[in-house]
Structure formats: C-alpha cells, structure tokens
Amino acid sequence: MILQEKLQHLASIDGLTGVLNRTFFMQKAKAQFLKFQQHGGQACIIMFDVDRFKSVNDTFGHEAGDAVLTSISKIAKDTLINRGFIGRYGGEEFIIYIPDVSLVEAYEWGEQVRQKIEQKTVIVQGAKINVTSSFGISCFDDTYHSSSSTLKDVIREADEALFKAKRNGRNRDHFVMHSSLYEKLT
C-alpha cells in the first residue's frame, strides 16, 4: 500500500517544480468546484506566468530557465501556506485554486507573490537572473456563478485576466470583477 501511495504521489507532481501537474491539479480543482456548486461559498483561481520567459532560456540556457521555474514555484507555494493548491499549467504558467477567499485577499496574495518574484535573484553558473511575472485572478461565488458554470469558465476568465495584465505592461495583477463581488467589496 505504501508503494502504491508513493507512486500516486509521484504521478501527481510536476518533476521540475514540485507542484501538482496539470492533470492532478484539474482533478483536485474539479472536486473542489463540485463542493462549491453543492454548498455555495466563494473561491478564486489565479493564473500566473513568467514575463518574457523565452528570453531567459535563449540568453542563459534551459538549466537557468529550470532554476527560475523552480524558484518561482517555491515562492508561490511557500506564500500559499496550505490555503489552497498550486499546479503547473504548462511551460512557465502556473494555476492556483484558493477556497474561501475574497477577491481582495486573492489580489493581495497575488501582489505579494508578484513582488517576491520581482525581488528574487536566481544565480545559475554565476549569472544573476531577475524576472517578473503577471497574474490573472477570477473569483467565483454562489451569487455570480450559476449551477451551470464550469471550472473551465472560471479558468478561462483567469486566463483572460492574465492576458490583460500582460497586454497592459506585464509585471502586474489583473482581475475579473463581477458585479456581485463588487457589491461585497463596498
């Protein structure tokens, strides 16, 4: 039984970054989303990636790119502190599910991680590498999202917010604001 548990754990983790791989992140997020649909509440999806990551690989090599991804995932995971869970969505893009959190809290968390990433210097073979990141945040609650809303809808909203953050200059957070969430903030 212990061997089976170890194998399942290894199959669920991204080998480079130590966070959930996309498949297991989606399985876990779908289970949480189902609970949300049944019992109500509020949660957030945060997507973030490394700005201009290709230039890191092109300038310093893939070993440096791997070191940057490992460093960034550790920052995010350490800052999350068991409030939710994080996965590698693909390449240099990460996704986070945080239950029972407001839009303001999710934004503050994203901003904290963004600043830590910006301040972190990764050293690979004597080269000092600094990167920035962009964040897209979408929160859902039982007021805004109907029972027909899907996790994919919320992820798509976070991805669109990430795209807007990049389009508006990178190294920033952007969030989706729904009227019902806005009313809760004011």
DRENVEXTI-907488 format. One record per residue: residue number from 1; x, y, z of N, C-alpha, C in turn. Coordinates in steps of 0.001 Angstrom, whole numbers, plus 500000, padded with zeros to 6 digits. Each point is the difference from the previous one (the first is absolute). Layout:
<torros>
@n = NUM; nX = X; nY = Y; nZ = Z; caX = X; caY = Y; caZ = Z; cX = X; cY = Y; cZ = Z
...
</torros>
This chain:
<torros>
@n = 1; nX = 500819; nY = 498801; nZ = 500000; caX = 499181; caY = 501199; caZ = 500000; cX = 500858; cY = 501256; cZ = 500000
@n = 2; nX = 501086; nY = 500009; nZ = 500762; caX = 500870; caY = 501170; caZ = 500060; cX = 500621; cY = 500263; cZ = 498638
@n = 3; nX = 500418; nY = 498955; nZ = 499299; caX = 500581; caY = 500155; caZ = 498668; cX = 498986; cY = 500607; cZ = 499041
@n = 4; nX = 498754; nY = 499547; nZ = 500074; caX = 498949; caY = 500530; caZ = 499137; cX = 499773; cY = 501484; cZ = 500286
@n = 5; nX = 499994; nY = 500388; nZ = 501272; caX = 499839; caY = 501411; caZ = 500370; cX = 501165; cY = 500838; cZ = 499482
@n = 6; nX = 501207; nY = 499481; nZ = 500113; caX = 501180; caY = 500711; caZ = 499496; cX = 499916; cY = 500185; cZ = 498488
@n = 7; nX = 499582; nY = 498951; nZ = 499306; caX = 499874; caY = 500094; caZ = 498539; cX = 498928; cY = 501004; cZ = 499599
@n = 8; nX = 498892; nY = 500003; nZ = 500721; caX = 498938; caY = 500967; caZ = 499696; cX = 500492; cY = 501416; cZ = 500254
@n = 9; nX = 500730; nY = 500204; nZ = 501093; caX = 500552; caY = 501322; caZ = 500303; cX = 500959; cY = 500436; cZ = 498886
@n = 10; nX = 500881; nY = 499110; nZ = 499595; caX = 500942; caY = 500339; caZ = 498927; cX = 499280; cY = 500319; cZ = 498690
@n = 11; nX = 498928; nY = 499294; nZ = 499732; caX = 499247; caY = 500232; caZ = 498763; cX = 499244; cY = 501325; cZ = 500027
@n = 12; nX = 499753; nY = 500538; nZ = 501183; caX = 499220; caY = 501230; caZ = 500106; cX = 500857; cY = 501261; cZ = 500015
@n = 13; nX = 501302; nY = 499865; nZ = 500157; caX = 500889; caY = 501144; caZ = 500183; cX = 500793; cY = 500288; cZ = 498727
@n = 14; nX = 500129; nY = 501268; nZ = 499689; caX = 500872; caY = 500430; caZ = 498906; cX = 501436; cY = 499774; cZ = 500456
@n = 15; nX = 500755; nY = 499242; nZ = 499249; caX = 501343; caY = 499607; caZ = 500399; cX = 500969; cY = 501152; cZ = 500184
@n = 16; nX = 499835; nY = 501076; nZ = 499275; caX = 500920; caY = 501127; caZ = 500092; cX = 499677; cY = 500920; cZ = 501175
@n = 17; nX = 498737; nY = 500387; nZ = 500109; caX = 499631; caY = 501064; caZ = 500939; cX = 499503; cY = 499496; cZ = 501353
@n = 18; nX = 499614; nY = 498744; nZ = 500079; caX = 499510; caY = 499459; caZ = 501261; cX = 498563; cY = 500363; cZ = 500333
@n = 19; nX = 499290; nY = 500634; nZ = 499074; caX = 498581; caY = 500298; caZ = 500208; cX = 499179; cY = 498972; cZ = 499217
@n = 20; nX = 498692; nY = 500031; nZ = 500166; caX = 499154; caY = 499056; caZ = 499267; cX = 500187; cY = 500157; cZ = 498498
@n = 21; nX = 499929; nY = 498885; nZ = 499283; caX = 499990; caY = 500126; caZ = 498545; cX = 498589; cY = 500382; cZ = 499561
@n = 22; nX = 499855; nY = 500368; nZ = 498761; caX = 498722; caY = 500523; caZ = 499512; cX = 498857; cY = 499004; cZ = 500187
@n = 23; nX = 500237; nY = 498748; nZ = 499687; caX = 498940; caY = 498987; caZ = 500099; cX = 499470; cY = 499891; cZ = 501429
@n = 24; nX = 500890; nY = 499890; nZ = 500961; caX = 499553; caY = 499837; caZ = 501388; cX = 499469; cY = 501304; cZ = 500579
@n = 25; nX = 500551; nY = 501132; nZ = 499560; caX = 499422; caY = 501270; caZ = 500439; cX = 498537; cY = 500070; cZ = 499563
@n = 26; nX = 499737; nY = 499673; nZ = 498742; caX = 498636; caY = 500087; caZ = 499480; cX = 499077; cY = 499020; cZ = 500723
@n = 27; nX = 500460; nY = 498812; nZ = 500304; caX = 499174; caY = 499043; caZ = 500741; cX = 499638; cY = 500550; cZ = 501382
@n = 28; nX = 500980; nY = 500539; nZ = 500682; caX = 499773; caY = 500533; caZ = 501342; cX = 499104; cY = 501240; cZ = 499943
@n = 29; nX = 500237; nY = 500874; nZ = 499023; caX = 499194; caY = 501213; caZ = 499860; cX = 498553; cY = 499659; cZ = 499639
@n = 30; nX = 499803; nY = 499002; nZ = 499148; caX = 498636; caY = 499591; caZ = 499641; cX = 499247; cY = 499487; cZ = 501225
@n = 31; nX = 500684; nY = 499244; nZ = 500838; caX = 499367; caY = 499489; caZ = 501223; cX = 499612; cY = 501162; cZ = 500921
@n = 32; nX = 500892; nY = 500980; nZ = 500140; caX = 499703; caY = 501174; caZ = 500828; cX = 498864; cY = 500823; cZ = 499397
@n = 33; nX = 500015; nY = 500145; nZ = 498688; caX = 498970; caY = 500775; caZ = 499317; cX = 498630; cY = 499333; cZ = 500176
@n = 34; nX = 499967; nY = 498681; nZ = 499969; caX = 498752; caY = 499266; caZ = 500215; cX = 499460; cY = 500278; cZ = 501403
@n = 35; nX = 500882; nY = 500015; nZ = 500995; caX = 499578; caY = 500338; caZ = 501364; cX = 499444; cY = 501421; cZ = 500048
@n = 36; nX = 500663; nY = 500906; nZ = 499307; caX = 499536; caY = 501381; caZ = 499934; cX = 498589; cY = 500062; cZ = 499415
@n = 37; nX = 499781; nY = 499293; nZ = 498904; caX = 498680; caY = 500027; caZ = 499366; cX = 498921; cY = 499418; cZ = 500914
@n = 38; nX = 500355; nY = 499017; nZ = 500802; caX = 499022; caY = 499368; caZ = 500885; cX = 499726; cY = 500801; cZ = 501264
@n = 39; nX = 501048; nY = 500658; nZ = 500522; caX = 499869; caY = 500638; caZ = 501311; cX = 500140; cY = 501522; cZ = 499985
@n = 40; nX = 500346; nY = 500570; nZ = 498858; caX = 500175; caY = 501446; caZ = 499925; cX = 501335; cY = 500446; cZ = 500548
@n = 41; nX = 500158; nY = 501294; nZ = 500063; caX = 501239; caY = 500565; caZ = 500507; cX = 500701; cY = 500843; cZ = 498948
@n = 42; nX = 501269; nY = 500145; nZ = 500183; caX = 500801; caY = 500823; caZ = 499101; cX = 501401; cY = 499424; cZ = 499908
@n = 43; nX = 500616; nY = 500099; nZ = 498842; caX = 501372; caY = 499546; caZ = 499790; cX = 500588; cY = 500768; cZ = 498825
@n = 44; nX = 501300; nY = 499882; nZ = 499822; caX = 500674; caY = 500710; caZ = 498910; cX = 500941; cY = 499075; cZ = 499245
@n = 45; nX = 500127; nY = 500275; nZ = 498732; caX = 501001; caY = 499380; caZ = 499135; cX = 500981; cY = 501099; cZ = 499634
@n = 46; nX = 501274; nY = 499728; nZ = 500175; caX = 501049; caY = 500950; caZ = 499632; cX = 500906; cY = 499305; cZ = 498996
@n = 47; nX = 500227; nY = 500655; nZ = 498879; caX = 500965; caY = 499511; caZ = 499022; cX = 501130; cY = 501004; cZ = 499932
@n = 48; nX = 501231; nY = 499498; nZ = 499937; caX = 501124; caY = 500906; caZ = 499833; cX = 501091; cY = 499334; cZ = 499185
@n = 49; nX = 500800; nY = 500830; nZ = 499370; caX = 501131; caY = 499468; caZ = 499264; cX = 501176; cY = 500963; cZ = 500053
@n = 50; nX = 501117; nY = 499539; nZ = 499486; caX = 501232; caY = 500781; caZ = 499992; cX = 499986; cY = 500881; cZ = 498756
@n = 51; nX = 500191; nY = 501294; nZ = 500195; caX = 500053; caY = 500924; caZ = 498877; cX = 501266; cY = 499747; cZ = 499185
@n = 52; nX = 499827; nY = 499940; nZ = 498702; caX = 501124; caY = 499850; caZ = 499053; cX = 500910; cY = 498820; cZ = 500355
@n = 53; nX = 499393; nY = 498897; nZ = 500343; caX = 500767; caY = 498823; caZ = 500418; cX = 500889; cY = 499456; cZ = 498889
@n = 54; nX = 499536; nY = 500076; nZ = 498780; caX = 500791; caY = 499502; caZ = 498873; cX = 501375; cY = 500659; cZ = 499960
@n = 55; nX = 500054; nY = 501286; nZ = 500338; caX = 501293; caY = 500690; caZ = 499968; cX = 500946; cY = 499474; cZ = 501084
@n = 56; nX = 499461; nY = 499490; nZ = 501109; caX = 500851; caY = 499390; caZ = 501030; cX = 500678; cY = 498766; cZ = 499420
@n = 57; nX = 499203; nY = 499125; nZ = 499378; caX = 500564; caY = 498796; caZ = 499390; cX = 500967; cY = 500343; cZ = 498877
@n = 58; nX = 499640; nY = 500969; nZ = 499168; caX = 500851; caY = 500369; caZ = 498867; cX = 501307; cY = 500640; cZ = 500448
@n = 59; nX = 499965; nY = 500772; nZ = 501077; caX = 501191; caY = 500713; caZ = 500472; cX = 500874; cY = 499143; cZ = 500911
@n = 60; nX = 499373; nY = 499274; nZ = 500929; caX = 500767; caY = 499292; caZ = 501032; cX = 499959; cY = 498479; cZ = 499871
@n = 61; nX = 499130; nY = 499473; nZ = 499168; caX = 499892; caY = 498553; caZ = 499815; cX = 498855; cY = 499403; cZ = 500803
@n = 62; nX = 499687; nY = 498755; nZ = 499670; caX = 498858; caY = 499328; caZ = 500624; cX = 500242; cY = 499660; cZ = 501467
@n = 63; nX = 501237; nY = 499774; nZ = 500385; caX = 500294; caY = 499758; caZ = 501419; cX = 499596; cY = 501219; cZ = 500835
@n = 64; nX = 500296; nY = 501179; nZ = 499468; caX = 499619; caY = 501234; caZ = 500701; cX = 498476; cY = 500147; cZ = 500019
@n = 65; nX = 499355; nY = 499693; nZ = 498884; caX = 498543; caY = 500061; caZ = 499952; cX = 499371; cY = 499066; cZ = 501013
@n = 66; nX = 500551; nY = 498806; nZ = 500128; caX = 499504; caY = 499047; caZ = 500998; cX = 500183; cY = 500546; cZ = 501415
@n = 67; nX = 501153; nY = 500622; nZ = 500260; caX = 500266; caY = 500559; caZ = 501325; cX = 499013; cY = 501122; cZ = 500317
@n = 68; nX = 499670; nY = 500819; nZ = 499000; caX = 499023; caY = 501081; caZ = 500191; cX = 498628; cY = 499412; cZ = 500327
@n = 69; nX = 499574; nY = 498999; nZ = 499245; caX = 498685; caY = 499388; caZ = 500247; cX = 499937; cY = 499353; cZ = 501382
@n = 70; nX = 501063; nY = 499336; nZ = 500403; caX = 500053; caY = 499373; caZ = 501313; cX = 499919; cY = 501054; cZ = 501101
@n = 71; nX = 500735; nY = 501091; nZ = 499834; caX = 500005; caY = 501078; caZ = 500983; cX = 498626; cY = 500650; cZ = 500127
@n = 72; nX = 499374; nY = 500271; nZ = 498868; caX = 498692; caY = 500660; caZ = 499990; cX = 498928; cY = 499108; cZ = 500629
@n = 73; nX = 500013; nY = 498730; nZ = 499652; caX = 498982; caY = 499102; caZ = 500572; cX = 500179; cY = 499888; cZ = 501512
@n = 74; nX = 501242; nY = 500010; nZ = 500471; caX = 500254; caY = 499946; caZ = 501448; cX = 499473; cY = 501260; cZ = 500687
@n = 75; nX = 500221; nY = 501156; nZ = 499402; caX = 499483; caY = 501251; caZ = 500562; cX = 498484; cY = 499929; cZ = 500128
@n = 76; nX = 499343; nY = 499594; nZ = 498933; caX = 498529; caY = 499936; caZ = 500013; cX = 499499; cY = 498984; cZ = 501017
@n = 77; nX = 500622; nY = 498825; nZ = 500022; caX = 499568; caY = 498950; caZ = 500916; cX = 500222; cY = 500412; cZ = 501456
@n = 78; nX = 501149; nY = 500591; nZ = 500281; caX = 500295; caY = 500436; caZ = 501366; cX = 499063; cY = 501120; cZ = 500450
@n = 79; nX = 499608; nY = 500859; nZ = 499092; caX = 499105; caY = 501106; caZ = 500339; cX = 498564; cY = 499509; cZ = 500180
@n = 80; nX = 499625; nY = 498983; nZ = 499267; caX = 498645; caY = 499447; caZ = 500077; cX = 499726; cY = 499379; cZ = 501364
@n = 81; nX = 500981; nY = 499390; nZ = 500612; caX = 499936; caY = 499420; caZ = 501347; cX = 498695; cY = 499234; cZ = 500247
@n = 82; nX = 499781; nY = 498957; nZ = 499249; caX = 498873; caY = 499081; caZ = 500206; cX = 498614; cY = 500632; cZ = 499892
@n = 83; nX = 499890; nY = 501171; nZ = 499383; caX = 498671; caY = 500596; caZ = 499815; cX = 499302; cY = 499409; cZ = 498794
@n = 84; nX = 500739; nY = 499518; nZ = 499047; caX = 499455; caY = 499436; caZ = 498790; cX = 501030; cY = 499072; cZ = 499402
@n = 85; nX = 499994; nY = 499878; nZ = 498678; caX = 500985; caY = 499143; caZ = 499359; cX = 500395; cY = 500594; cZ = 498651
@n = 86; nX = 501207; nY = 499643; nZ = 499575; caX = 500599; caY = 500571; caZ = 498802; cX = 500417; cY = 498886; cZ = 499047
@n = 87; nX = 499881; nY = 500297; nZ = 498720; caX = 500438; caY = 499059; caZ = 498984; cX = 500740; cY = 500711; cZ = 498881
@n = 88; nX = 500780; nY = 499230; nZ = 499290; caX = 500658; caY = 500526; caZ = 498802; cX = 499044; cY = 499746; cZ = 498851
@n = 89; nX = 499504; nY = 501079; nZ = 499414; caX = 498983; caY = 499896; caZ = 498964; cX = 500625; cY = 499656; cZ = 498658
@n = 90; nX = 501219; nY = 500449; nZ = 499795; caX = 500730; caY = 499704; caZ = 498773; cX = 501154; cY = 500971; cZ = 499837
@n = 91; nX = 501131; nY = 499507; nZ = 499530; caX = 501145; caY = 500872; caZ = 499778; cX = 500341; cY = 500816; cZ = 501226
@n = 92; nX = 499903; nY = 501315; nZ = 499857; caX = 500295; caY = 500909; caZ = 501113; cX = 498734; cY = 500548; cZ = 500644
@n = 93; nX = 498883; nY = 499334; nZ = 499794; caX = 498726; caY = 500467; caZ = 500536; cX = 499538; cY = 499110; cZ = 501151
@n = 94; nX = 499539; nY = 500656; nZ = 501074; caX = 499544; caY = 499310; caZ = 501194; cX = 498557; cY = 500380; cZ = 500290
@n = 95; nX = 499315; nY = 499124; nZ = 500723; caX = 498599; caY = 500244; caZ = 500350; cX = 499795; cY = 499644; cZ = 501469
@n = 96; nX = 499177; nY = 500801; nZ = 500660; caX = 499768; caY = 499843; caZ = 501439; cX = 498499; cY = 499998; cZ = 500267
@n = 97; nX = 499575; nY = 499141; nZ = 500889; caX = 498616; caY = 499956; caZ = 500469; cX = 500034; cY = 500348; cZ = 501475
@n = 98; nX = 499271; nY = 501059; nZ = 500389; caX = 499943; caY = 500394; caZ = 501403; cX = 498533; cY = 500067; cZ = 500424
@n = 99; nX = 499563; nY = 499081; nZ = 500864; caX = 498620; caY = 500041; caZ = 500475; cX = 499821; cY = 501002; cZ = 501142
@n = 100; nX = 498776; nY = 500431; nZ = 500185; caX = 499628; caY = 500863; caZ = 501133; cX = 500869; cY = 501238; cZ = 500107
@n = 101; nX = 500180; nY = 500664; nZ = 498864; caX = 500808; caY = 501214; caZ = 499968; cX = 499253; cY = 501049; cZ = 499177
@n = 102; nX = 500115; nY = 501239; nZ = 500415; caX = 499348; caY = 501082; caZ = 499262; cX = 500895; cY = 500461; cZ = 498853
@n = 103; nX = 499428; nY = 500773; nZ = 499116; caX = 500767; caY = 500567; caZ = 498899; cX = 501129; cY = 500877; cZ = 500532
@n = 104; nX = 499714; nY = 500778; nZ = 501020; caX = 501023; caY = 500874; caZ = 500585; cX = 501149; cY = 499165; cZ = 500558
@n = 105; nX = 499682; nY = 498929; nZ = 500729; caX = 501049; caY = 499137; caZ = 500554; cX = 500813; cY = 499340; cZ = 498891
@n = 106; nX = 499326; nY = 499537; nZ = 498959; caX = 500700; caY = 499360; caZ = 498884; cX = 500908; cY = 500998; cZ = 499293
@n = 107; nX = 499503; nY = 501211; nZ = 499815; caX = 500812; caY = 501045; caZ = 499371; cX = 501222; cY = 500313; cZ = 500862
@n = 108; nX = 499806; nY = 500157; nZ = 501295; caX = 501120; caY = 500296; caZ = 500905; cX = 501014; cY = 498872; cZ = 499995
@n = 109; nX = 499521; nY = 498759; nZ = 499983; caX = 500895; caY = 498859; caZ = 499946; cX = 500792; cY = 500018; cZ = 498695
@n = 110; nX = 499301; nY = 500201; nZ = 498878; caX = 500675; caY = 500062; caZ = 498708; cX = 501042; cY = 501103; cZ = 499959
@n = 111; nX = 499659; nY = 501142; nZ = 500550; caX = 500933; caY = 501131; caZ = 500016; cX = 501222; cY = 499678; cZ = 500864
@n = 112; nX = 499793; nY = 499326; nZ = 501099; caX = 501112; caY = 499613; caZ = 500868; cX = 500955; cY = 499045; cZ = 499254
@n = 113; nX = 499452; nY = 499026; nZ = 499323; caX = 500818; caY = 499052; caZ = 499249; cX = 500704; cY = 500711; cZ = 498848
@n = 114; nX = 499281; nY = 500861; nZ = 499291; caX = 500591; caY = 500734; caZ = 498880; cX = 501219; cY = 500800; cZ = 500463
@n = 115; nX = 499868; nY = 500679; nZ = 501129; caX = 501107; caY = 500799; caZ = 500522; cX = 501178; cY = 499119; cZ = 500426
@n = 116; nX = 499722; nY = 498867; nZ = 500621; caX = 501078; caY = 499093; caZ = 500411; cX = 500747; cY = 499456; cZ = 498782
@n = 117; nX = 499258; nY = 499678; nZ = 498949; caX = 500638; caY = 499516; caZ = 498771; cX = 500870; cY = 501096; cZ = 499391
@n = 118; nX = 499485; nY = 501210; nZ = 499968; caX = 500741; caY = 501130; caZ = 499434; cX = 501300; cY = 500259; cZ = 500772
@n = 119; nX = 499978; nY = 499791; nZ = 501306; caX = 501163; caY = 500277; caZ = 500849; cX = 501004; cY = 498844; cZ = 500043
@n = 120; nX = 499592; nY = 498822; nZ = 499558; caX = 500848; caY = 498808; caZ = 500084; cX = 501041; cY = 499994; cZ = 498886
@n = 121; nX = 501241; nY = 499748; nZ = 500357; caX = 501067; caY = 499813; caZ = 499025; cX = 500368; cY = 498525; cZ = 500004
@n = 122; nX = 499930; nY = 499387; nZ = 498830; caX = 500394; caY = 498606; caZ = 499847; cX = 501402; cY = 500004; cZ = 499402
@n = 123; nX = 500915; nY = 499271; nZ = 500618; caX = 501374; caY = 499955; caZ = 499512; cX = 500271; cY = 498615; cZ = 499435
@n = 124; nX = 500366; nY = 499968; nZ = 498716; caX = 500317; caY = 498752; caZ = 499323; cX = 501347; cY = 500175; cZ = 499314
@n = 125; nX = 500953; nY = 499202; nZ = 500396; caX = 501360; caY = 500049; caZ = 499444; cX = 500540; cY = 501433; cZ = 499964
@n = 126; nX = 499808; nY = 500719; nZ = 501086; caX = 500513; caY = 501355; caZ = 500124; cX = 499127; cY = 501083; cZ = 499388
@n = 127; nX = 499008; nY = 499614; nZ = 499215; caX = 499096; caY = 500994; caZ = 499374; cX = 498877; cY = 500341; cZ = 500964
@n = 128; nX = 499762; nY = 501290; nZ = 500182; caX = 498901; caY = 500468; caZ = 500845; cX = 498791; cY = 500249; cZ = 499112
@n = 129; nX = 498907; nY = 499338; nZ = 500323; caX = 498793; caY = 500073; caZ = 499169; cX = 498857; cY = 500543; cZ = 500847
@n = 130; nX = 499400; nY = 501063; nZ = 499519; caX = 498800; caY = 500567; caZ = 500624; cX = 498872; cY = 499948; cZ = 498981
@n = 131; nX = 498834; nY = 499612; nZ = 500461; caX = 498831; caY = 499936; caZ = 499132; cX = 498822; cY = 500675; cZ = 500688
@n = 132; nX = 498979; nY = 500249; nZ = 499229; caX = 498735; caY = 500498; caZ = 500528; cX = 498911; cY = 499014; cZ = 499594
@n = 133; nX = 498823; nY = 500209; nZ = 500537; caX = 498883; caY = 499114; caZ = 499699; cX = 498709; cY = 500800; cZ = 499911
@n = 134; nX = 499053; nY = 499427; nZ = 499307; caX = 498679; caY = 500616; caZ = 499854; cX = 498956; cY = 499033; cZ = 500524
@n = 135; nX = 498930; nY = 500568; nZ = 500582; caX = 498971; caY = 499199; caZ = 500665; cX = 498614; cY = 500336; cZ = 499461
@n = 136; nX = 499184; nY = 498972; nZ = 499830; caX = 498595; caY = 500166; caZ = 499676; cX = 499171; cY = 499318; cZ = 501074
@n = 137; nX = 499001; nY = 500695; nZ = 500516; caX = 499219; caY = 499492; caZ = 501122; cX = 498519; cY = 500017; cZ = 499646
@n = 138; nX = 499335; nY = 498892; nZ = 500252; caX = 498550; caY = 499928; caZ = 499852; cX = 499432; cY = 499314; cZ = 501233
@n = 139; nX = 499072; nY = 500663; nZ = 500646; caX = 499338; caY = 499417; caZ = 501167; cX = 498571; cY = 499628; cZ = 499626
@n = 140; nX = 499509; nY = 499000; nZ = 500639; caX = 498626; caY = 499587; caZ = 499749; cX = 499295; cY = 499808; cZ = 501325
@n = 141; nX = 498732; nY = 500330; nZ = 499974; caX = 499180; caY = 499788; caZ = 501192; cX = 498629; cY = 499533; cZ = 499566
@n = 142; nX = 499203; nY = 499588; nZ = 500968; caX = 498687; caY = 499459; caZ = 499671; cX = 499021; cY = 501080; cZ = 499543
@n = 143; nX = 500336; nY = 501275; nZ = 500170; caX = 499145; caY = 501079; caZ = 499522; cX = 500191; cY = 500212; cZ = 498504
@n = 144; nX = 501260; nY = 500030; nZ = 499578; caX = 500292; caY = 500292; caZ = 498587; cX = 499871; cY = 498776; cZ = 499114
@n = 145; nX = 500614; nY = 498913; nZ = 500373; caX = 500044; caY = 498828; caZ = 499141; cX = 498788; cY = 499110; cZ = 500251
@n = 146; nX = 499382; nY = 499621; nZ = 498930; caX = 498846; caY = 499107; caZ = 500100; cX = 500482; cY = 498560; cZ = 500106
@n = 147; nX = 499074; nY = 499113; nZ = 500229; caX = 500359; caY = 498584; caZ = 500095; cX = 500488; cY = 499462; cZ = 498660
@n = 148; nX = 499758; nY = 500736; nZ = 498910; caX = 500477; caY = 499548; caZ = 498698; cX = 501410; cY = 500504; cZ = 499685
@n = 149; nX = 500537; nY = 500863; nZ = 500855; caX = 501379; caY = 500454; caZ = 499813; cX = 500940; cY = 498823; cZ = 500207
@n = 150; nX = 501082; nY = 500001; nZ = 499260; caX = 500971; caY = 498923; caZ = 500136; cX = 501336; cY = 500549; cZ = 500477
@n = 151; nX = 500822; nY = 499107; nZ = 500480; caX = 501349; caY = 500376; caZ = 500394; cX = 500738; cY = 500585; cZ = 498797
@n = 152; nX = 499761; nY = 499437; nZ = 498836; caX = 500654; caY = 500520; caZ = 498785; cX = 499624; cY = 501458; cZ = 499750
@n = 153; nX = 498764; nY = 500387; nZ = 500310; caX = 499583; caY = 501398; caZ = 499844; cX = 500841; cY = 500915; cZ = 500888
@n = 154; nX = 500193; nY = 499586; nZ = 501236; caX = 500752; caY = 500813; caZ = 500955; cX = 501480; cY = 500047; cZ = 499611
@n = 155; nX = 500541; nY = 498876; nZ = 499564; caX = 501402; caY = 499969; caZ = 499547; cX = 500168; cY = 500891; cZ = 498772
@n = 156; nX = 499046; nY = 499941; nZ = 499092; caX = 500071; caY = 500858; caZ = 498810; cX = 499999; cY = 501475; cZ = 500398
@n = 157; nX = 499186; nY = 500369; nZ = 500979; caX = 499976; caY = 501391; caZ = 500476; cX = 501348; cY = 500401; cZ = 500598
@n = 158; nX = 500606; nY = 499114; nZ = 500788; caX = 501316; caY = 500296; caZ = 500586; cX = 501056; cY = 500116; cZ = 498908
@n = 159; nX = 499915; nY = 499138; nZ = 498996; caX = 500953; caY = 500047; caZ = 498885; cX = 499849; cY = 501299; cZ = 499207
@n = 160; nX = 498760; nY = 500430; nZ = 499784; caX = 499761; caY = 501271; caZ = 499311; cX = 500526; cY = 501174; cZ = 500827
@n = 161; nX = 499844; nY = 499928; nZ = 501318; caX = 500534; caY = 501054; caZ = 500873; cX = 501526; cY = 500009; cZ = 499940
@n = 162; nX = 500621; nY = 498823; nZ = 499944; caX = 501457; caY = 499909; caZ = 499856; cX = 500438; cY = 500649; cZ = 498689
@n = 163; nX = 499288; nY = 499717; nZ = 498936; caX = 500317; caY = 500594; caZ = 498702; cX = 499909; cY = 501530; cZ = 500064
@n = 164; nX = 498983; nY = 500512; nZ = 500690; caX = 499861; caY = 501459; caZ = 500142; cX = 501148; cY = 500591; cZ = 500810
@n = 165; nX = 500434; nY = 499293; nZ = 501040; caX = 501142; caY = 500475; caZ = 500797; cX = 501243; cY = 500098; cZ = 499130
@n = 166; nX = 500200; nY = 499022; nZ = 499133; caX = 501164; caY = 500017; caZ = 499107; cX = 499860; cY = 501116; cZ = 498964
@n = 167; nX = 498805; nY = 500143; nZ = 499468; caX = 499763; caY = 501030; caZ = 498985; cX = 500145; cY = 501409; cZ = 500587
@n = 168; nX = 499720; nY = 500143; nZ = 501279; caX = 500087; caY = 501312; caZ = 500648; cX = 501384; cY = 500295; cZ = 500575
@n = 169; nX = 501005; nY = 499232; nZ = 499623; caX = 501360; caY = 500337; caZ = 500380; cX = 500758; cY = 498941; cZ = 500768
@n = 170; nX = 499395; nY = 498869; nZ = 500296; caX = 500645; caY = 498925; caZ = 500745; cX = 500333; cY = 500416; cZ = 501433
@n = 171; nX = 500475; nY = 499032; nZ = 500783; caX = 500386; caY = 500227; caZ = 501389; cX = 498877; cY = 500677; cZ = 500786
@n = 172; nX = 498811; nY = 499437; nZ = 499869; caX = 498839; caY = 500558; caZ = 500694; cX = 498935; cY = 498931; cZ = 500185
@n = 173; nX = 499015; nY = 500347; nZ = 500815; caX = 498848; caY = 499131; caZ = 500237; cX = 498799; cY = 500608; cZ = 499275
@n = 174; nX = 499140; nY = 499151; nZ = 499492; caX = 498743; caY = 500456; caZ = 499424; cX = 498937; cY = 499020; cZ = 500471
@n = 175; nX = 498820; nY = 500505; nZ = 500307; caX = 498955; caY = 499103; caZ = 500485; cX = 498688; cY = 500272; cZ = 499284
@n = 176; nX = 499155; nY = 498987; nZ = 500034; caX = 498656; caY = 500099; caZ = 499459; cX = 499100; cY = 500462; cZ = 501132
@n = 177; nX = 499261; nY = 501073; nZ = 499760; caX = 499112; caY = 500532; caZ = 501044; cX = 498555; cY = 499798; cZ = 499555
@n = 178; nX = 499287; nY = 499155; nZ = 500700; caX = 498582; caY = 499786; caZ = 499736; cX = 499207; cY = 500894; cZ = 500926
@n = 179; nX = 498853; nY = 500438; nZ = 499561; caX = 499222; caY = 500972; caZ = 500790; cX = 499683; cY = 499493; cZ = 501395
@n = 180; nX = 499661; nY = 498735; nZ = 500156; caX = 499666; caY = 499501; caZ = 501339; cX = 501220; cY = 500014; cZ = 500907
@n = 181; nX = 501179; nY = 499738; nZ = 499462; caX = 501212; caY = 500051; caZ = 500809; cX = 500317; cY = 501450; cZ = 500356
@n = 182; nX = 499757; nY = 500912; nZ = 499060; caX = 500266; caY = 501402; caZ = 500262; cX = 499122; cY = 500491; cZ = 501148
@n = 183; nX = 498735; nY = 499594; nZ = 499981; caX = 499092; caY = 500410; caZ = 501065; cX = 500475; cY = 499494; cZ = 501365
@n = 184; nX = 500612; nY = 498817; nZ = 500035; caX = 500516; caY = 499471; caZ = 501261; cX = 501213; cY = 500785; cZ = 500478
@n = 185; nX = 500732; nY = 500609; nZ = 499063; caX = 501202; caY = 500753; caZ = 500372; cX = 499661; cY = 501376; cZ = 500546
@n = 186; nX = 498861; nY = 500574; nZ = 499588; caX = 499659; caY = 501373; caZ = 500382; cX = 499036; cY = 500047; cZ = 501162
</torros>
